[in-house]
Amino acid sequence: MPRILTRLALLVVLAFGQAAFAQSDDGSGGNGYELEPPRVVLNGVPFEQTIRASSPPDAPLTLEVAGQGYDVPPDAFSRAEDGVAFEATVEDITASGGDDVPLTLTRDGETLAEGTTDTLPGWLSVLPALLAIGIALATRQVIPSLFLGIVLGAWFTYGLSIPGIWFGLLDTIQIYVLEALVPPDGSKSHMQIVIFTLMMGGMIGIIYRNGGAHAIADRIASMARTRRRTQLSTCGMGFAIFFSTYANSLIVGNSMRPVCDRMRISREKLAYIVDSTAAPLASVAIISTWIGYQLGLIEEATAGIGLDEGAYSIFLSALPYNFYPIFALAMVILVGWTGRDYGPMAKAERRAYHEGKLTRDDANVDAESDEEEGGGELRLKEGVTQRSLNALIPIGVMIVMVAAGIWVTGEGDTVRQIMGSAEGNTALVWAALVSVVVAAALSIGQGLLSMKETMAAWFAGLRSVLFVMIILTMAWAIAAIASDLHTANYLVQVLGDTIPPQWLPTLLFVLSAAVSFAVGTSWGTMGILMPLAVPLIWALMQNAGLGIEEQGYIFYATIGTILAGSVWGDHCSPISDTTVISSVASGSDHIDHVRTQIPYALTVGGVSMAVGLIPTGYGVPWYLTLPLGVAVLYAILRLIGRPIDEDAEKEAGTEPGAAQPAE
């Protein structure tokens, strides 16, 4: 018992010691001036220092940092955001040394405020993100990887001190994770995104349970009478269920499997269509389970760069530069429309069409699709009357409410001004709440679900997106770590003269695609790279004299390419949850699905870089690169693709598109 009490006492002492350690010097001189130095700065890397004053000074001030003086004229002070104090920011400060580097604010030799900071080698600032990437690649576990990166970065903010190891561990939850959800400035944006995503998941759970989503699928499936129509109908169904990757894969795969079997379309082709209209579509949809997560990353990454534009407006501006998802959607439509295939997919299609073998003889196929795999507990109620309006109405209400919310909260004379100034997160929360109420009212009012069943469906949908909310919170936290460690400033100093801003989107596409493929998740990849890339491209543009008005396409392309590259890896990786679900729901051998899909994904990825990202970096507008990319994909299909139906007509003497049911 004494030993336990001793340990508890030690923990209490350490906890209080942390508070004292972190707040021992507030930089206040007691005369109306406050100087709060950062905990750490990087050797030789510029940083900023904010000076607060109760009133504007009437004489110039001097900020001395390790013996170097920086002038602070009186006109540098302006009213702070709190409306009470005045603030001035001194930029391009550099320091070197080690522990306890002094910062002193003086006026005519009189000390007004002072403080100290520690310095670190610049390369340490990128270690938390590199550690997160490395551990994620090695373990394929994103959450522990992000957590360890946050812990390491929190320790670095204490200047590599031995006590800082313990204090950094406590700060991981007490400061970084907590403030990721409830920022100290009182901002509600993060919690709004969390609430929207959870409510969106709940709405999906209800319309899945009441059969509304399945009714949409059945209507589209009824139009499939030929091979071409079947493939295009499957694509159309994927577009109709755009709001969730899990719901898309599970509904489309299971609904269209018997129809595709009847038309002798291989299971690999079905899995490809399902997978290609899941993540690629949800990632660019203006309303989906992805949008809240993406807005959260964008908002956090752009918070410190001084860009006066809302996250939703930035997302919309970056949409035309999401080349891979857009071209992937175009590719799957072209494949279905032309009836041409190449590579392993062509072999699989010939096998299914000529021999009636929907899968390989020794394929490993799970006959029972597991809706629990990655999809939470989304289930269709047995015997329920399926009506498409029960899904279309809630989704339509959500879209209308988002538009109305943006219009009400925005200001300006043009659509761009309104969207840029609108409170996009508020609009999303309003829309999610109303859509859930409408979905529940339709289910209960028609007697499809009881109140208890409706709540169970709502909660199942909520749980299906809970995992990504944890990743998002960790991503917010590691973004704060990167800010505290001045990571972007260091990267700019190292890379600013070696990487032209025009090439950064292309390089980031390759990096995000590689990480996402190895890790198997686009969410984790976006969470790791977005906080680093956005401040970096902004600083590189500033250094190169590029403005957001004239060369904003480079900035938006950077955001779009991280999202696009992450989707490429998620689309192709054999360990991706959406890839696995697409295989299972389509009744395809998982490795066969990956093997037949990768050539198409590589083709689309190559066109995205060669026709999309590289020309964009040099000013070619998206309204030229997008149609050109689609044309190039069509040309590739015509050049190397083989028309499976024509092969069947020549070799088997049957009419194309009039295949008989498989045995």
Residue pairs with C-beta under 8 A, 6 or more apart in sequence:
14 163
14 166
14 167
15 170
17 163
17 167
18 166
18 167
18 170
18 171
21 158
21 163
21 164
21 167
22 39
22 167
22 171
25 115
25 116
26 34
26 36
26 115
27 34
27 35
27 36
27 37
27 103
27 113
27 114
27 115
28 34
28 35
28 113
29 35
29 105
29 111
29 112
29 113
29 114
31 112
31 113
32 53
32 54
32 55
33 51
33 52
33 53
33 54
33 105
33 112
33 113
34 51
34 52
34 53
34 85
34 113
35 49
35 51
35 52
35 63
35 103
35 105
35 112
35 113
35 114
35 115
36 50
36 52
36 115
37 49
37 103
37 115
37 116
37 117
38 47
38 49
38 117
38 484
38 486
39 117
39 118
39 157
39 158
39 159
39 484
40 117
40 118
40 119
40 120
40 156
40 157
40 158
40 159
40 484
40 485
41 47
41 93
41 95
41 101
41 117
41 118
41 119
41 120
41 486
42 119
42 120
42 121
42 122
42 124
42 125
42 485
42 486
42 489
42 490
43 95
43 96
43 97
43 119
43 120
43 121
43 122
44 94
44 96
44 122
44 493
45 94
45 122
45 125
45 486
45 489
45 490
45 493
46 91
46 92
46 93
46 94
46 489
46 493
47 93
47 94
47 95
47 486
47 489
48 89
48 90
48 91
48 93
49 63
49 65
49 89
49 90
49 93
49 103
50 87
50 88
50 89
50 90
51 61
51 63
51 72
51 77
51 87
51 88
51 89
51 90
51 105
51 113
52 80
52 85
52 86
52 87
53 77
53 85
53 86
53 87
53 88
54 85
54 86
55 86
56 74
56 77
56 86
57 74
57 77
57 107
58 74
59 74
59 107
59 108
60 71
60 72
60 73
60 74
60 107
61 71
61 72
61 74
61 105
61 106
61 107
61 112
62 69
62 70
62 71
62 72
62 105
62 106
62 107
63 69
63 70
63 72
63 90
63 93
63 103
63 104
63 105
64 70
64 102
64 103
64 104
64 105
64 106
65 93
65 94
65 95
65 101
65 102
65 103
66 95
66 96
66 97
66 101
66 102
68 93
68 94
68 95
70 90
70 93
72 88
72 90
72 105
76 88
76 89
76 90
77 86
77 87
77 88
78 86
78 87
78 88
79 86
79 87
80 86
80 87
95 101
95 117
95 119
96 119
97 119
98 118
98 119
99 118
99 119
99 159
99 161
100 116
100 117
100 118
101 116
101 117
101 118
101 119
102 114
102 115
102 116
103 114
103 115
103 116
103 117
104 111
104 113
104 114
105 111
105 112
105 113
105 114
106 112
118 158
118 159
118 160
119 159
120 156
120 159
120 160
120 485
122 490
122 493
122 494
123 490
124 156
124 485
125 156
125 482
125 485
125 486
125 487
125 490
126 487
126 490
126 491
126 532
127 152
127 153
127 156
128 149
128 150
128 152
128 153
128 156
128 478
128 481
128 482
128 485
129 149
129 478
129 482
129 487
129 528
129 531
129 532
131 145
131 148
131 149
131 152
132 145
132 146
132 148
132 149
132 478
132 528
133 145
133 515
133 528
134 145
135 141
135 144
135 145
135 148
135 149
136 142
136 145
136 146
136 515
136 518
136 519
136 524
136 528
137 515
137 518
137 519
139 145
140 518
140 519
140 520
140 575
142 471
142 474
142 519
142 521
142 523
142 524
142 527
143 470
143 471
143 474
145 524
146 471
146 474
146 475
146 477
146 478
146 524
146 527
146 528
147 172
147 474
149 478
149 481
149 528
150 172
150 176
150 177
150 474
150 477
150 478
150 481
151 168
151 169
151 172
152 168
153 168
153 478
153 481
153 482
153 484
153 485
154 167
154 168
154 169
154 171
154 172
154 175
154 176
154 481
155 164
155 165
155 167
155 168
155 169
156 168
156 485
157 164
157 168
157 171
157 481
157 484
157 485
158 164
158 167
158 168
172 477
176 477
176 478
176 480
176 481
177 473
177 474
177 477
179 477
179 480
180 190
180 473
180 474
180 476
180 477
180 480
181 190
181 191
181 194
181 473
181 476
182 190
182 191
183 190
188 425
189 296
189 299
189 311
189 425
190 296
190 299
190 300
190 476
192 425
192 426
192 428
192 429
193 292
193 293
193 295
193 296
193 299
193 425
193 428
193 472
194 292
194 469
194 472
194 473
195 429
195 432
196 292
196 425
196 428
196 429
196 431
196 432
197 289
197 292
197 293
197 465
197 468
197 469
197 472
198 462
198 465
198 466
198 469
199 429
199 432
199 433
199 435
199 436
199 462
200 243
200 288
200 289
200 292
200 398
200 432
200 435
200 465
201 244
201 289
201 461
201 462
201 463
201 464
201 465
201 466
202 436
202 458
202 459
202 461
202 462
203 394
203 398
203 432
203 435
203 436
203 439
203 458
203 461
204 213
204 243
204 244
204 247
204 289
204 378
204 461
204 464
205 376
205 378
205 457
205 458
205 459
205 460
205 461
205 462
205 464
206 394
206 436
206 439
206 440
206 443
206 449
206 454
206 457
206 458
206 461
207 213
207 390
207 391
207 394
207 395
207 439
208 214
208 247
208 251
208 378
208 379
208 380
208 457
208 461
209 378
209 379
209 380
209 381
209 384
209 443
209 449
209 453
209 454
209 456
209 457
209 460
210 381
210 384
210 390
210 439
210 442
210 443
210 448
210 449
210 457
211 380
211 381
211 384
211 385
211 386
211 387
211 390
211 448
212 386
212 387
212 388
212 389
212 390
212 391
212 392
212 394
212 439
212 442
213 241
213 247
213 251
213 391
214 251
214 255
214 380
214 386
215 386
215 387
215 388
215 390
215 391
216 237
216 240
216 241
216 388
216 391
216 392
217 237
217 240
217 241
217 251
217 252
217 255
217 256
218 255
218 386
219 388
220 233
220 236
220 237
220 240
221 233
221 237
221 255
221 256
221 259
223 229
223 233
224 230
224 233
224 234
224 256
224 259
224 263
226 263
226 657
226 658
227 263
227 264
227 265
227 339
227 353
227 644
227 645
227 656
227 657
227 659
228 336
228 337
228 339
228 657
229 657
230 256
230 259
230 260
230 263
230 265
231 265
231 269
231 273
231 335
231 336
231 337
231 339
232 333
232 336
232 337
233 256
233 259
234 252
234 256
234 259
234 260
234 270
234 273
234 274
234 277
234 336
235 273
235 277
235 332
235 333
235 336
237 251
237 252
237 255
237 256
237 277
238 248
238 252
238 273
238 274
238 276
238 277
238 278
238 281
239 277
239 281
241 247
241 248
241 251
241 252
242 248
242 281
242 282
242 285
242 288
243 282
243 285
243 287
243 288
243 289
243 395
244 282
244 288
244 289
244 464
245 278
245 279
245 282
245 289
245 290
245 578
246 374
246 375
246 376
246 378
246 464
246 578
246 581
247 375
247 378
248 274
248 277
248 278
248 281
248 282
249 274
249 275
249 278
249 578
249 581
249 582
249 585
250 369
250 371
250 375
250 378
250 581
250 585
252 273
252 274
252 277
252 278
252 585
253 270
253 271
253 274
253 369
253 581
253 582
253 584
253 585
253 586
253 587
254 369
254 585
256 270
256 274
257 267
257 270
257 585
257 586
257 587
260 267
260 269
260 270
261 358
261 661
261 662
262 659
262 661
262 662
263 659
264 352
264 353
264 356
264 358
264 659
264 660
264 661
264 662
265 349
265 352
265 358
266 345
266 348
266 349
266 351
266 352
266 358
266 359
267 352
267 358
267 359
267 363
267 365
267 586
267 587
267 588
267 589
267 592
267 593
268 344
268 345
268 348
268 349
268 359
268 588
268 589
268 592
268 593
268 596
268 597
269 341
269 345
269 348
269 349
269 352
269 596
270 586
270 587
270 588
271 582
271 583
271 586
271 588
271 593
271 597
272 332
272 335
272 345
272 593
272 596
272 597
272 600
273 332
273 336
274 582
274 585
274 586
275 571
275 578
275 579
275 582
275 593
275 597
276 328
276 329
276 331
276 332
276 571
276 597
276 600
277 329
277 332
278 578
278 582
279 325
279 522
279 567
279 570
279 571
279 578
280 324
280 325
280 326
280 328
280 329
280 567
280 571
281 325
281 329
282 288
282 289
282 290
283 290
283 294
283 322
283 325
283 522
283 563
283 564
283 567
284 319
284 322
284 325
284 326
285 291
286 316
286 399
286 402
287 395
287 398
287 399
287 402
287 431
289 465
289 468
291 315
291 428
292 428
293 468
293 471
293 472
293 523
293 526
294 315
294 526
294 563
295 311
295 312
295 315
295 424
295 425
295 428
296 311
296 472
296 475
296 476
297 472
297 475
297 479
297 526
297 527
297 530
297 531
298 311
298 314
298 315
298 530
298 534
298 559
299 311
300 475
300 476
300 479
300 480
300 530
300 531
301 479
301 530
301 531
301 533
301 534
301 535
302 309
302 311
302 314
302 534
302 538
304 483
304 535
305 534
305 535
305 538
305 539
307 314
307 538
307 548
308 420
309 317
309 420
310 419
310 420
310 421
310 422
310 423
310 424
311 424
311 425
312 406
312 419
312 422
312 424
312 425
312 427
313 416
313 419
313 420
313 422
313 424
314 556
314 559
315 559
316 419
317 552
317 556
318 556
318 557
318 559
318 560
318 563
319 560
320 326
320 556
320 560
320 622
320 623
320 626
321 505
321 553
321 556
321 557
321 559
321 560
321 561
321 564
321 612
321 613
321 616
321 622
322 560
322 561
322 563
322 564
322 567
323 560
323 561
323 564
323 607
323 608
323 609
323 611
323 612
323 613
323 625
323 626
323 629
324 509
324 564
324 565
324 567
324 568
324 604
324 605
324 608
325 563
325 564
325 567
326 626
326 629
327 604
327 607
327 608
327 612
327 629
327 630
327 633
328 567
328 571
328 601
328 604
330 629
330 630
330 633
331 600
331 603
331 604
331 633
334 630
334 633
334 634
334 637
335 341
335 600
335 637
335 641
338 634
338 637
338 638
338 641
338 643
339 643
339 644
339 645
339 646
339 656
340 637
340 638
340 641
340 642
340 643
340 644
341 349
341 641
341 642
341 644
342 599
342 637
342 640
342 641
342 642
343 596
343 599
343 600
344 592
344 595
344 596
344 599
345 596
345 597
345 599
345 600
346 641
346 642
346 644
348 592
348 596
349 644
350 644
350 647
350 648
351 357
351 360
352 358
352 662
353 644
353 645
353 647
353 648
353 659
354 647
354 648
354 651
354 652
356 662
356 663
357 662
358 587
358 662
359 365
359 587
359 588
359 589
359 592
360 589
360 592
363 588
363 589
363 592
364 589
364 590
364 591
365 587
365 588
365 589
366 584
366 587
367 587
369 584
369 585
369 587
370 584
371 377
371 378
371 379
373 577
373 580
373 581
373 584
374 577
374 578
374 580
374 581
375 464
375 581
376 460
376 461
376 463
376 464
377 460
377 463
377 464
378 460
378 461
378 464
379 460
381 448
381 449
381 453
384 448
384 449
385 446
385 448
387 446
389 442
390 439
390 442
390 443
390 446
390 448
393 438
393 442
394 435
394 436
394 438
394 439
394 442
395 435
397 431
397 434
397 435
397 438
398 431
398 432
398 434
398 435
399 431
401 427
401 430
401 431
401 434
401 435
402 427
402 428
402 431
404 427
405 422
405 423
405 426
405 427
405 428
405 430
405 431
406 418
406 419
406 422
406 424
406 427
407 418
407 422
408 427
409 422
409 423
409 426
409 427
410 417
410 418
410 419
410 420
410 421
410 422
410 423
411 417
411 418
411 421
411 422
412 418
412 420
412 421
436 458
440 454
440 458
442 448
443 449
443 453
443 454
443 457
444 450
444 451
444 454
449 457
468 523
471 521
471 523
471 524
471 527
472 523
472 527
474 527
475 524
475 526
475 527
475 528
475 530
475 531
478 527
478 528
478 531
479 530
479 531
482 488
482 531
482 532
482 535
483 531
483 535
487 532
487 535
488 532
488 535
488 536
488 538
488 539
489 539
491 532
491 536
492 536
492 539
492 540
492 543
495 536
495 540
496 539
496 540
496 543
499 507
499 540
500 544
500 617
501 537
501 540
501 541
501 544
501 546
501 551
501 554
501 617
502 554
502 617
502 618
503 614
503 617
504 533
504 536
504 537
504 540
504 554
504 558
504 617
505 537
505 554
505 557
505 558
505 560
505 561
505 613
505 616
505 617
506 561
506 609
506 613
506 614
506 617
508 529
508 533
508 558
508 561
508 562
508 565
509 561
509 562
509 564
509 565
509 568
509 605
509 608
509 609
509 613
510 565
510 609
511 529
511 565
512 525
512 526
512 529
512 561
512 562
512 564
512 565
512 566
512 568
512 569
513 565
513 566
513 568
513 569
513 605
514 569
515 525
515 528
515 529
515 566
515 569
516 522
516 524
516 525
516 565
516 566
516 567
516 568
516 569
516 570
516 573
517 568
517 569
517 572
517 573
518 569
518 573
519 525
519 569
519 573
519 575
520 569
520 570
520 573
520 574
520 575
520 576
520 577
520 579
521 570
521 576
521 577
522 563
522 566
522 567
522 569
522 570
522 576
523 566
525 562
525 565
525 566
525 569
525 570
526 562
526 563
526 566
529 562
529 566
530 559
530 562
533 558
533 559
533 562
534 558
534 559
537 554
537 555
537 558
538 555
541 547
541 548
541 551
541 554
541 555
546 554
548 555
551 619
553 616
553 619
553 621
553 622
554 616
554 617
557 613
557 616
557 617
561 613
564 608
568 601
568 604
568 605
569 576
570 576
570 578
570 579
571 578
571 579
571 597
571 601
572 579
572 594
572 597
572 598
572 601
573 579
574 590
574 591
574 594
579 590
579 593
579 594
580 590
582 588
582 593
583 589
583 590
583 593
583 594
584 590
586 593
603 633
603 636
604 633
607 629
607 632
607 633
607 636
608 629
611 625
611 628
611 629
611 632
612 625
612 626
612 629
615 624
615 625
616 622
616 625
643 656
645 656
645 657
646 656
648 654
648 656
648 659
649 655
649 656
654 660
